[in-house]
């Protein structure tokens, strides 16, 4: 992020614009929505600018800028549509202490003006660091269609009512009140009886929340999917948006953690096979403790919580403490990984079943029915198989598996850095070692990637044949 987004207070402060053509008009139409004191310097200027000056909306100085003209200005816009004049006036403004923007010149600008969705006092600013203005406009257009015209009215009424709402404690109770006002009670009041009915509806809603009992805590056991935030379910997104506390695993991607509420308490309880670990009992205690304090807790697990996620132990802890809980399933790594190699987990005349196995458990390397798995045509998705690869290879060969059986290892499935390593059973442990995989990996026994030309996937795997 090269430009940090802020909302600058302009009420009563000076803003200077140099230029009188189309570029200046575009900026002035936006600036006139603020309460700034606007001054325009231009030898030639559009009729609209002259009209605004006559109406007292801005001060027009019919000459080019000179030193000292931007004194006490907080912002300056160079909109001369002439590179040399923009550079000259920008230098004057900087010398006078103003922050400078030169229209359509990102490199020489100290700040940029985002695309804006205006529902005063609700303002949505959209920036792309100058990389894709057309994308910013498309997002603005989409938001304009989605946000109701009454949103600003509700916000203005709500702003006047904020001191009364301080009777509710900070945190979840106050947040629940405002959520109900903006998304249910307020719009319903305007639709049924008009703007005059909003204030009484607001007062009735506050009485209702003040007299309500303490809200009990709750735990959502949420699957974060394999890492691509676009694969997160809508229900999971909603849970993250409402969470007071997020207790997350090591493999949950940073992009998904960014979707949680900014005010949420984030607790890392990452476990690593044969490495650092937070005990399951400690995690259970955290879930119970925060929920008993009235928090909405999200236990965020990579993939799907029902697959090798220690889910039952956490449910048992919630039930023992009489805490409500809910499972929000996610896309498991096997589904994302097999899509990444253009294959399916089952195929007619190839395999009518697929095994989901773990490479290690609490006791170390996990034992399975190796003899059954070694039969021709078997397919298995092996989770946490990277560090146990040599053990798995040895067990399968020992029980008669064909050394030429295809094995595919997918690292960072669904993520931009996804990598695919293809091998045979006879050498797949060496292939993993040689590839030096650092990210989470899933092993497919009995599956090879489909030919690259027939794979129609949004993320093309980087295939390394070893």
N, C-alpha and C positions, 0 to 999 in steps of 0.2 A: 504494500500500500504506500504509494508515493504522496498521495494527498489525503490528509486526515480530515474527515467530514465533521464540520461544526456548524452551529447556527449562531451567527453573529448578531448581537443586539444593535440595531440601526436607528431605533427611535431617538430623534433629536440629534443625531450625529450627521456629520457632513460626508457626502459622497460626490465625487467629481467625475464628470464624463467629458472627454475631449472628442469632438466629432459631431456632425449634424446630419449624416446620411442614414442609410438603411441599417447599418450595424449599430449605430447609436440608438436608433428608434427601437430596435429589438431589445436592447438592454434597458432602455428607459421604460418600456411597457412593463417590464418585470420590476424594476426599481420603484416605480410609482405605486406598487402594491404595498411597499414598506412605509414607515413613518420617518424616513431619512430626509435630511435637507439636501436637495439635489441642486448641483450647479453644473451647467453645460457651457463649455467653451467651443465656439465654432464660428468661423468666418461666414460660412454658408450653411444653412440649416433647413430641414424639412418644415413645411407649414404646420405639421402636428406639434413640433417642438415649440414653435412660436405661439401656438394656441395654448399649450400647457403653461407657458410662461405668463401669458395674459391672464389665465385662470388662477395664477398663483401657486400652481403645483410644483414649479421649479423656477430656478433663477437662470436666465439665459444671458451670457456675456458674448456679444457678437465680435469676437476676435480670437486669435490664436493664443494658446497658453504662454505665460511667461513665468520666470522664477517666482515662487511664493504663492502662486495661484492655488496650490493644493495644500497649503498649510492648514492643519487641524482636520484634514480629511482622513477618514479611516480607510476608505476604499477609493481606488481610481480605476477607471476603465478607459483604455486607449482604443477608440473606435473611429479612427480617422480614415480607415481603409487605404492607408498609405504607409508603407513600411518605415520610411525615413521619418515621417511626422510622428508615427506611433512610438518609434524608438526615442525621439527627442522629448516628447511629452512624458513618456514613461520615466525617463531619467530625471525630469523635473519633479515628477510626483514622488519618486523614491527619495530624492533629496529633501523633499518637504515632509517625509515620514509616512506617506500613504502606502498601503499594500496595493500592488499593481496587477491588473489583468489587461492583457492586450488581446483583443478579439481575434480568434483564429490563429493564435500564436502561443501554443502550449509551452514551448521551451522557454520563452522569455517572460512568462506569466508567473507571478508568485501565488496566485490562487486561480481556481476555475469555478465557473458557475454551472451547477448541475442542471439537468432537466428537472422540472418541478411540477408536482401534482398539488394543486392548491385547494384545500378545504379549510381555509383559515378558521381557527388557529391550528388545524392539523395540516402539516406540510410534509410531503414526501419528496426527498431529494434523491436523484438517481445520477450517479457518476460512473464513467468508464475510463478515467484517467486520460481522456482524449482519444482512446484507442478505437472506440466504436460508437460514435454519436448516433448512428442509425439504430443501434441496439437500445440505447438509452431512450430514444423516442418511441420505440416499439413497446418498451416496458411502461413508459409513461402512458401511452395510449391504452394499454391493457388495464392499468390501475385506474385511469379516468373512468373506464366503463364499469369497473368493479365497485368503486367506492361511491356510496350513495351521496347525493347532493346535500342531504340533511346532516351529514356527518359533522360539518363545521358548526352547525347550529347546536347540535348535541354537545359538542366539545365546549362551546362558549358557555352554555348553561352549566355544564359539569364543572367548568373552571370556577364559576362563582359559588359552587356548592362544596368546594374542596375542604374548606375549614370545618363545615358541619360533619363531613365524613371522617375527620380526624378522631371522632368519638369511637370509631372502629379501630382495633389494634392493627399495627403495621403487619404486612405480610399477606397470608392467604385470605383472611376474612375481608380485608379491604380490597384485595384484588378481585375476589369473587363478586363483591358489590359492584365495582365498576364494570366488570365483564357483563353482568346481568343488565346494567343500565344501558351500556352502549350497544349490546347485541340483541336485547330483547325488550326491556321495559321502555326505553327511550324511543326507538323506532316505532314500536306498537302504539305509544301514546300519540305521536305525530300523525301516524296513519289514521287512527280512529277519531281523534278529537282536535288535532292541530297543535301548533307550537305552545299555546297557552296552557295545555294540559301537561306539559313535560315537567314543570316544576312540582306540581302536586304529586305526580307519579314518582318523582325522585324522592320526595319527602316520605311518601308511603313505603317506598322500597327501603329507605334507610331505617325506618321504624321496624320493618320486618327483619332486617339483618341484625339490628341492635338487640331484638328480643329473641333471636334464634339462639339455640344452645351451641356449645362448642362443637366445631366440626371435627369428626374423627379422622385420624390419619389413614392412609391407604398406600398400598404397594402395587405398582405395575411392574411385571416381569417382562421386559421388552427385548425383542430381538432386533439388533441393529443391522442385521444383514451382513454381507461379506465386506463392506467397506465403501462401496459407491453410494453416496447419499441419495442418488436418484432411485435406488432400489429399496429405500426405506418405505415402509407402508405408511399410508395416511394416518392410521391409528397410532403408529409409533411417533410420527411427527407431532400429533396432537398431544400425546403424553409428555413429550419433551418440552413442549410449549407451556404445559401446565405444571411441570415439576417444581417442587421446592428444593428437593435434594436429588442428585443424580449419582448413583454408585455404579461405576463403570469398570469394564475389564480392559486389559492391556491392548487387545486387538481391535478395539473400537477406534475407527479412524478419527483424526482431528476434525475433518470436515463434518462429520456427524455430531461430534461434541459441540461444534459451533452452533448447532441448531437449538441447543438447550437455552432456556431463559437466562439472560445475563445475570439476573439476581440469584439464580439457583446455586446452591452449595454443591460443588463438584468434588467427588471423593474417588480417588484412584485405588482400586483394590486388585490391580493387575496380577495375574498369576502367570508364571513362566515355567514350562516343563523343565524339571531338574534345576530350576533357578529360584530367584526370589519369589516369595509367595506370601499372600495374606491368607490366613487360615479360613476355612469355610465357616467355622464357628464365629470368628470375628466379623465376617460379612453378615451372617445371620443376626448377630447382635446389633450391627449398624442399622439394618433394615428395621428391626423391632424398635430400637431406641428412637429413631427419627419419626417413625410412624406413630409411636405412642405420644410424641410431642406435637402431634397434629399435622405433620408434614405429608404432602403428597410425594411419595418416594418412587423414583424410577430406577429399577435395577436393570442396567443396560448391558446386554451381553452380545458379543459378536455372533453373527449368524442367527440361528434359531435357538431360543432358550431350551426347547424340548430335545435338542440333539447334543448330548455330551455337555450339558450346561449345569449340572448339579441342581436342577430345577426343583426336584422333589424335596431336597433338604431345606431349601428356602421357603417353599410352600409350607412344609411342616412347622418351621419356625414361626411363620405368620399365623398359622392356625392355632399353635400353642399359646400365642399371645393374644388371640382373638382379634386379629387385624385383618381387614378385608384385603383381598388380593385379586389380581387379574393377569392372565397370560396374554401378551400381545405377540403373536408369532412373527418370525422374520424369515427372510430367504436364507436357507442354509448354504454353507460354502460349497457343498457338492453341486447344488443346482446352478450356482453362478459359475463354478469352475467348468462344468461340463458344457455350459452354453459358450464359454470362452474358447473351447476347442471344437465347436460346431458338432457336438455329438449329443446323444440322448443316453440317459441312464439305463434304459431298457430298450430292447429291439426284438421284434418278432424274428424267430429262428436263430437268434443269437443268445439272448438271456432273458428269461421271464422273471427274474428277480435280481435285486442288487443288494449288497450287504454294506451297511454303514458300520465301520470299525474304528476303534481308537488304537493308536499306536502304543500308548502307555496309559496306565491308570495310577491310582494312589500307591500301589505296591511296586511300580516300576513298569517294565515292558509288559504289555497285555497279551495274554494267551487267548487263542481262538480255535475254532475247529479248522485247523490248517489242512487236514486231509480233504474235507469237503470243498474248501476254497481252491485247492490245487487242481480240481477237476477241470477239464477243458470247457471253455465257454463261460466260466464264472467271472463276474464283475464285482469289484468292491471299491468303495470310496473310503480311503483310510485317512482319518483325521489325526493330527499330531503324529504323523508318520515320518517326519524329517529326521529327528534324532534317533528314531528306532528303526531306520531303514535297513541297516545291516541285519538286525535281529529278524525283521519281517522276511527279508530275502532268504536268510538261512532256513527259517522254519518252512517256507513254501518249497524250497528246493529239496529239503529233507523229506518232505511228504509227497514228492513226485511231481511237482509242478513243472511244466515245460519251460526250460530256460529262455526260450524265445518269446514267451508271453509278453505282449506289449505293456509297458508301464509309462504313465504320463504324470509328471509332477507339475502342478500349477502353483506358482508363487504369487501372492497378492491378487487373488482372483477378483475380477471386476474393477480393479483400480487402474489408473493410467499406467502405473509401473508394472502391470501384470507381465509375468514371464512364464514361458512354457518350456519344459525340458522333456524330451522324449528319450526313451531307453527301452531295454529289454530286462526281464527279471534278472538275467545273469549279471547285468552290470549297473542296475539302477542305483544301488547304494554308492558306487563310485561316481556315478553321474551327479548325484546330489552333492557329494563332497567337492567335485570339480567345479560345479556351478556356484558354490559358495553362497547359498541362499541365506539371506538375513531376515526376510519377511515371513509371514505365515504361509504355509504350503499345504496343499492337499494332494494325496497320491491316489491316482486311479490305476488299479490293477485290472488288466484285461481290456483297457481302452487306449486307443491311439487317436490323435487329432484327425479330424476329417481333412481331406486335401484342402490346402489354403484357398484355391480358387473357388471352392464351393461353400466356403464359410461366409455367411452374410451376417456379421456381428458388428455392433457399433464400436467395439474395441478389438482391434486385430492383435492377437497374441504375438509376442516376440518369441519365436520358436528356436530353441537351441538343441540340436541333435548331438548327443554325445555317445 
